[in-house]
Amino acid sequence: MLAPRKALLVTGSEAHSRYYSEDVQAMAPDTVDLLTVPGADHVDLYDRKDIIPFDRLDAFLTENLA
């Protein structure tokens, strides 16, 4: 469904929904990059600016939105 577009899924290592991202990445390992933030749960990735991987998001978007 995503091909040929790259996708970046961001999840927390403590997120209850982490398995959704892992399942998608397993189905399309060449297309989907999975970034797991250590110690984060789902909500942390909305409002904990100190753990959101802005550098990785910037790099992915810069590379793939050309």
Phi and psi restraints in degrees (range 20) as a CNS / XPLOR table:
assign (resid 1 and name C) (resid 2 and name N)
       (resid 2 and name CA) (resid 2 and name C) 1.0 -87.4 20.0 2
assign (resid 2 and name N) (resid 2 and name CA)
       (resid 2 and name C) (resid 3 and name N) 1.0 -29.0 20.0 2
assign (resid 2 and name C) (resid 3 and name N)
       (resid 3 and name CA) (resid 3 and name C) 1.0 -55.7 20.0 2
assign (resid 3 and name N) (resid 3 and name CA)
       (resid 3 and name C) (resid 4 and name N) 1.0 140.2 20.0 2
assign (resid 3 and name C) (resid 4 and name N)
       (resid 4 and name CA) (resid 4 and name C) 1.0 -95.4 20.0 2
assign (resid 4 and name N) (resid 4 and name CA)
       (resid 4 and name C) (resid 5 and name N) 1.0 18.8 20.0 2
assign (resid 4 and name C) (resid 5 and name N)
       (resid 5 and name CA) (resid 5 and name C) 1.0 -81.5 20.0 2
assign (resid 5 and name N) (resid 5 and name CA)
       (resid 5 and name C) (resid 6 and name N) 1.0 141.6 20.0 2
assign (resid 5 and name C) (resid 6 and name N)
       (resid 6 and name CA) (resid 6 and name C) 1.0 -79.0 20.0 2
assign (resid 6 and name N) (resid 6 and name CA)
       (resid 6 and name C) (resid 7 and name N) 1.0 149.8 20.0 2
assign (resid 6 and name C) (resid 7 and name N)
       (resid 7 and name CA) (resid 7 and name C) 1.0 -136.4 20.0 2
assign (resid 7 and name N) (resid 7 and name CA)
       (resid 7 and name C) (resid 8 and name N) 1.0 146.9 20.0 2
assign (resid 7 and name C) (resid 8 and name N)
       (resid 8 and name CA) (resid 8 and name C) 1.0 -120.5 20.0 2
assign (resid 8 and name N) (resid 8 and name CA)
       (resid 8 and name C) (resid 9 and name N) 1.0 119.1 20.0 2
assign (resid 8 and name C) (resid 9 and name N)
       (resid 9 and name CA) (resid 9 and name C) 1.0 -104.0 20.0 2
assign (resid 9 and name N) (resid 9 and name CA)
       (resid 9 and name C) (resid 10 and name N) 1.0 131.8 20.0 2
assign (resid 9 and name C) (resid 10 and name N)
       (resid 10 and name CA) (resid 10 and name C) 1.0 -116.3 20.0 2
assign (resid 10 and name N) (resid 10 and name CA)
       (resid 10 and name C) (resid 11 and name N) 1.0 127.2 20.0 2
assign (resid 10 and name C) (resid 11 and name N)
       (resid 11 and name CA) (resid 11 and name C) 1.0 -138.9 20.0 2
assign (resid 11 and name N) (resid 11 and name CA)
       (resid 11 and name C) (resid 12 and name N) 1.0 161.5 20.0 2
assign (resid 11 and name C) (resid 12 and name N)
       (resid 12 and name CA) (resid 12 and name C) 1.0 -97.3 20.0 2
assign (resid 12 and name N) (resid 12 and name CA)
       (resid 12 and name C) (resid 13 and name N) 1.0 147.5 20.0 2
assign (resid 12 and name C) (resid 13 and name N)
       (resid 13 and name CA) (resid 13 and name C) 1.0 -64.1 20.0 2
assign (resid 13 and name N) (resid 13 and name CA)
       (resid 13 and name C) (resid 14 and name N) 1.0 -22.0 20.0 2
assign (resid 13 and name C) (resid 14 and name N)
       (resid 14 and name CA) (resid 14 and name C) 1.0 -104.6 20.0 2
assign (resid 14 and name N) (resid 14 and name CA)
       (resid 14 and name C) (resid 15 and name N) 1.0 7.9 20.0 2
assign (resid 14 and name C) (resid 15 and name N)
       (resid 15 and name CA) (resid 15 and name C) 1.0 -74.5 20.0 2
assign (resid 15 and name N) (resid 15 and name CA)
       (resid 15 and name C) (resid 16 and name N) 1.0 132.9 20.0 2
assign (resid 15 and name C) (resid 16 and name N)
       (resid 16 and name CA) (resid 16 and name C) 1.0 -65.1 20.0 2
assign (resid 16 and name N) (resid 16 and name CA)
       (resid 16 and name C) (resid 17 and name N) 1.0 -25.6 20.0 2
assign (resid 16 and name C) (resid 17 and name N)
       (resid 17 and name CA) (resid 17 and name C) 1.0 -91.0 20.0 2
assign (resid 17 and name N) (resid 17 and name CA)
       (resid 17 and name C) (resid 18 and name N) 1.0 5.7 20.0 2
assign (resid 17 and name C) (resid 18 and name N)
       (resid 18 and name CA) (resid 18 and name C) 1.0 -54.7 20.0 2
assign (resid 18 and name N) (resid 18 and name CA)
       (resid 18 and name C) (resid 19 and name N) 1.0 -35.9 20.0 2
assign (resid 18 and name C) (resid 19 and name N)
       (resid 19 and name CA) (resid 19 and name C) 1.0 -63.4 20.0 2
assign (resid 19 and name N) (resid 19 and name CA)
       (resid 19 and name C) (resid 20 and name N) 1.0 -27.3 20.0 2
assign (resid 19 and name C) (resid 20 and name N)
       (resid 20 and name CA) (resid 20 and name C) 1.0 -60.9 20.0 2
assign (resid 20 and name N) (resid 20 and name CA)
       (resid 20 and name C) (resid 21 and name N) 1.0 -47.9 20.0 2
assign (resid 20 and name C) (resid 21 and name N)
       (resid 21 and name CA) (resid 21 and name C) 1.0 -65.0 20.0 2
assign (resid 21 and name N) (resid 21 and name CA)
       (resid 21 and name C) (resid 22 and name N) 1.0 -40.8 20.0 2
assign (resid 21 and name C) (resid 22 and name N)
       (resid 22 and name CA) (resid 22 and name C) 1.0 -63.9 20.0 2
assign (resid 22 and name N) (resid 22 and name CA)
       (resid 22 and name C) (resid 23 and name N) 1.0 -38.9 20.0 2
assign (resid 22 and name C) (resid 23 and name N)
       (resid 23 and name CA) (resid 23 and name C) 1.0 -64.7 20.0 2
assign (resid 23 and name N) (resid 23 and name CA)
       (resid 23 and name C) (resid 24 and name N) 1.0 -44.1 20.0 2
assign (resid 23 and name C) (resid 24 and name N)
       (resid 24 and name CA) (resid 24 and name C) 1.0 -63.9 20.0 2
assign (resid 24 and name N) (resid 24 and name CA)
       (resid 24 and name C) (resid 25 and name N) 1.0 -44.9 20.0 2
assign (resid 24 and name C) (resid 25 and name N)
       (resid 25 and name CA) (resid 25 and name C) 1.0 -62.9 20.0 2
assign (resid 25 and name N) (resid 25 and name CA)
       (resid 25 and name C) (resid 26 and name N) 1.0 -37.9 20.0 2
assign (resid 25 and name C) (resid 26 and name N)
       (resid 26 and name CA) (resid 26 and name C) 1.0 -66.3 20.0 2
assign (resid 26 and name N) (resid 26 and name CA)
       (resid 26 and name C) (resid 27 and name N) 1.0 -31.4 20.0 2
assign (resid 26 and name C) (resid 27 and name N)
       (resid 27 and name CA) (resid 27 and name C) 1.0 -77.4 20.0 2
assign (resid 27 and name N) (resid 27 and name CA)
       (resid 27 and name C) (resid 28 and name N) 1.0 -23.6 20.0 2
assign (resid 27 and name C) (resid 28 and name N)
       (resid 28 and name CA) (resid 28 and name C) 1.0 -142.1 20.0 2
assign (resid 28 and name N) (resid 28 and name CA)
       (resid 28 and name C) (resid 29 and name N) 1.0 63.1 20.0 2
assign (resid 28 and name C) (resid 29 and name N)
       (resid 29 and name CA) (resid 29 and name C) 1.0 -63.8 20.0 2
assign (resid 29 and name N) (resid 29 and name CA)
       (resid 29 and name C) (resid 30 and name N) 1.0 -23.4 20.0 2
assign (resid 29 and name C) (resid 30 and name N)
       (resid 30 and name CA) (resid 30 and name C) 1.0 -84.6 20.0 2
assign (resid 30 and name N) (resid 30 and name CA)
       (resid 30 and name C) (resid 31 and name N) 1.0 -16.0 20.0 2
assign (resid 30 and name C) (resid 31 and name N)
       (resid 31 and name CA) (resid 31 and name C) 1.0 -108.6 20.0 2
assign (resid 31 and name N) (resid 31 and name CA)
       (resid 31 and name C) (resid 32 and name N) 1.0 -31.1 20.0 2
assign (resid 31 and name C) (resid 32 and name N)
       (resid 32 and name CA) (resid 32 and name C) 1.0 -109.3 20.0 2
assign (resid 32 and name N) (resid 32 and name CA)
       (resid 32 and name C) (resid 33 and name N) 1.0 123.7 20.0 2
assign (resid 32 and name C) (resid 33 and name N)
       (resid 33 and name CA) (resid 33 and name C) 1.0 -97.4 20.0 2
assign (resid 33 and name N) (resid 33 and name CA)
       (resid 33 and name C) (resid 34 and name N) 1.0 138.4 20.0 2
assign (resid 33 and name C) (resid 34 and name N)
       (resid 34 and name CA) (resid 34 and name C) 1.0 -116.0 20.0 2
assign (resid 34 and name N) (resid 34 and name CA)
       (resid 34 and name C) (resid 35 and name N) 1.0 124.5 20.0 2
assign (resid 34 and name C) (resid 35 and name N)
       (resid 35 and name CA) (resid 35 and name C) 1.0 -115.1 20.0 2
assign (resid 35 and name N) (resid 35 and name CA)
       (resid 35 and name C) (resid 36 and name N) 1.0 115.4 20.0 2
assign (resid 35 and name C) (resid 36 and name N)
       (resid 36 and name CA) (resid 36 and name C) 1.0 -105.4 20.0 2
assign (resid 36 and name N) (resid 36 and name CA)
       (resid 36 and name C) (resid 37 and name N) 1.0 121.7 20.0 2
assign (resid 36 and name C) (resid 37 and name N)
       (resid 37 and name CA) (resid 37 and name C) 1.0 -90.3 20.0 2
assign (resid 37 and name N) (resid 37 and name CA)
       (resid 37 and name C) (resid 38 and name N) 1.0 116.6 20.0 2
assign (resid 37 and name C) (resid 38 and name N)
       (resid 38 and name CA) (resid 38 and name C) 1.0 -60.0 20.0 2
assign (resid 38 and name N) (resid 38 and name CA)
       (resid 38 and name C) (resid 39 and name N) 1.0 134.5 20.0 2
assign (resid 38 and name C) (resid 39 and name N)
       (resid 39 and name CA) (resid 39 and name C) 1.0 77.0 20.0 2
assign (resid 39 and name N) (resid 39 and name CA)
       (resid 39 and name C) (resid 40 and name N) 1.0 -3.2 20.0 2
assign (resid 39 and name C) (resid 40 and name N)
       (resid 40 and name CA) (resid 40 and name C) 1.0 -93.2 20.0 2
assign (resid 40 and name N) (resid 40 and name CA)
       (resid 40 and name C) (resid 41 and name N) 1.0 145.0 20.0 2
assign (resid 40 and name C) (resid 41 and name N)
       (resid 41 and name CA) (resid 41 and name C) 1.0 -104.2 20.0 2
assign (resid 41 and name N) (resid 41 and name CA)
       (resid 41 and name C) (resid 42 and name N) 1.0 -177.8 20.0 2
assign (resid 41 and name C) (resid 42 and name N)
       (resid 42 and name CA) (resid 42 and name C) 1.0 -58.1 20.0 2
assign (resid 42 and name N) (resid 42 and name CA)
       (resid 42 and name C) (resid 43 and name N) 1.0 -47.1 20.0 2
assign (resid 42 and name C) (resid 43 and name N)
       (resid 43 and name CA) (resid 43 and name C) 1.0 -69.4 20.0 2
assign (resid 43 and name N) (resid 43 and name CA)
       (resid 43 and name C) (resid 44 and name N) 1.0 -32.4 20.0 2
assign (resid 43 and name C) (resid 44 and name N)
       (resid 44 and name CA) (resid 44 and name C) 1.0 -55.7 20.0 2
assign (resid 44 and name N) (resid 44 and name CA)
       (resid 44 and name C) (resid 45 and name N) 1.0 -32.8 20.0 2
assign (resid 44 and name C) (resid 45 and name N)
       (resid 45 and name CA) (resid 45 and name C) 1.0 -79.0 20.0 2
assign (resid 45 and name N) (resid 45 and name CA)
       (resid 45 and name C) (resid 46 and name N) 1.0 -1.3 20.0 2
assign (resid 45 and name C) (resid 46 and name N)
       (resid 46 and name CA) (resid 46 and name C) 1.0 -95.2 20.0 2
assign (resid 46 and name N) (resid 46 and name CA)
       (resid 46 and name C) (resid 47 and name N) 1.0 -37.5 20.0 2
assign (resid 46 and name C) (resid 47 and name N)
       (resid 47 and name CA) (resid 47 and name C) 1.0 -132.0 20.0 2
assign (resid 47 and name N) (resid 47 and name CA)
       (resid 47 and name C) (resid 48 and name N) 1.0 -1.1 20.0 2
assign (resid 47 and name C) (resid 48 and name N)
       (resid 48 and name CA) (resid 48 and name C) 1.0 -96.4 20.0 2
assign (resid 48 and name N) (resid 48 and name CA)
       (resid 48 and name C) (resid 49 and name N) 1.0 83.8 20.0 2
assign (resid 48 and name C) (resid 49 and name N)
       (resid 49 and name CA) (resid 49 and name C) 1.0 -59.1 20.0 2
assign (resid 49 and name N) (resid 49 and name CA)
       (resid 49 and name C) (resid 50 and name N) 1.0 -22.6 20.0 2
assign (resid 49 and name C) (resid 50 and name N)
       (resid 50 and name CA) (resid 50 and name C) 1.0 -73.1 20.0 2
assign (resid 50 and name N) (resid 50 and name CA)
       (resid 50 and name C) (resid 51 and name N) 1.0 -17.7 20.0 2
assign (resid 50 and name C) (resid 51 and name N)
       (resid 51 and name CA) (resid 51 and name C) 1.0 -116.0 20.0 2
assign (resid 51 and name N) (resid 51 and name CA)
       (resid 51 and name C) (resid 52 and name N) 1.0 -7.4 20.0 2
assign (resid 51 and name C) (resid 52 and name N)
       (resid 52 and name CA) (resid 52 and name C) 1.0 -68.9 20.0 2
assign (resid 52 and name N) (resid 52 and name CA)
       (resid 52 and name C) (resid 53 and name N) 1.0 126.5 20.0 2
assign (resid 52 and name C) (resid 53 and name N)
       (resid 53 and name CA) (resid 53 and name C) 1.0 -81.1 20.0 2
assign (resid 53 and name N) (resid 53 and name CA)
       (resid 53 and name C) (resid 54 and name N) 1.0 68.8 20.0 2
assign (resid 53 and name C) (resid 54 and name N)
       (resid 54 and name CA) (resid 54 and name C) 1.0 -57.2 20.0 2
assign (resid 54 and name N) (resid 54 and name CA)
       (resid 54 and name C) (resid 55 and name N) 1.0 -35.9 20.0 2
assign (resid 54 and name C) (resid 55 and name N)
       (resid 55 and name CA) (resid 55 and name C) 1.0 -63.6 20.0 2
assign (resid 55 and name N) (resid 55 and name CA)
       (resid 55 and name C) (resid 56 and name N) 1.0 -41.1 20.0 2
assign (resid 55 and name C) (resid 56 and name N)
       (resid 56 and name CA) (resid 56 and name C) 1.0 -69.7 20.0 2
assign (resid 56 and name N) (resid 56 and name CA)
       (resid 56 and name C) (resid 57 and name N) 1.0 -38.3 20.0 2
assign (resid 56 and name C) (resid 57 and name N)
       (resid 57 and name CA) (resid 57 and name C) 1.0 -63.5 20.0 2
assign (resid 57 and name N) (resid 57 and name CA)
       (resid 57 and name C) (resid 58 and name N) 1.0 -44.7 20.0 2
assign (resid 57 and name C) (resid 58 and name N)
       (resid 58 and name CA) (resid 58 and name C) 1.0 -61.6 20.0 2
assign (resid 58 and name N) (resid 58 and name CA)
       (resid 58 and name C) (resid 59 and name N) 1.0 -46.3 20.0 2
assign (resid 58 and name C) (resid 59 and name N)
       (resid 59 and name CA) (resid 59 and name C) 1.0 -61.9 20.0 2
assign (resid 59 and name N) (resid 59 and name CA)
       (resid 59 and name C) (resid 60 and name N) 1.0 -43.6 20.0 2
assign (resid 59 and name C) (resid 60 and name N)
       (resid 60 and name CA) (resid 60 and name C) 1.0 -63.8 20.0 2
assign (resid 60 and name N) (resid 60 and name CA)
       (resid 60 and name C) (resid 61 and name N) 1.0 -46.8 20.0 2
assign (resid 60 and name C) (resid 61 and name N)
       (resid 61 and name CA) (resid 61 and name C) 1.0 -67.1 20.0 2
assign (resid 61 and name N) (resid 61 and name CA)
       (resid 61 and name C) (resid 62 and name N) 1.0 -39.8 20.0 2
assign (resid 61 and name C) (resid 62 and name N)
       (resid 62 and name CA) (resid 62 and name C) 1.0 -62.0 20.0 2
assign (resid 62 and name N) (resid 62 and name CA)
       (resid 62 and name C) (resid 63 and name N) 1.0 -41.2 20.0 2
assign (resid 62 and name C) (resid 63 and name N)
       (resid 63 and name CA) (resid 63 and name C) 1.0 -73.9 20.0 2
assign (resid 63 and name N) (resid 63 and name CA)
       (resid 63 and name C) (resid 64 and name N) 1.0 -34.0 20.0 2
assign (resid 63 and name C) (resid 64 and name N)
       (resid 64 and name CA) (resid 64 and name C) 1.0 -108.3 20.0 2
assign (resid 64 and name N) (resid 64 and name CA)
       (resid 64 and name C) (resid 65 and name N) 1.0 -1.0 20.0 2
assign (resid 64 and name C) (resid 65 and name N)
       (resid 65 and name CA) (resid 65 and name C) 1.0 -108.7 20.0 2
assign (resid 65 and name N) (resid 65 and name CA)
       (resid 65 and name C) (resid 66 and name N) 1.0 26.6 20.0 2
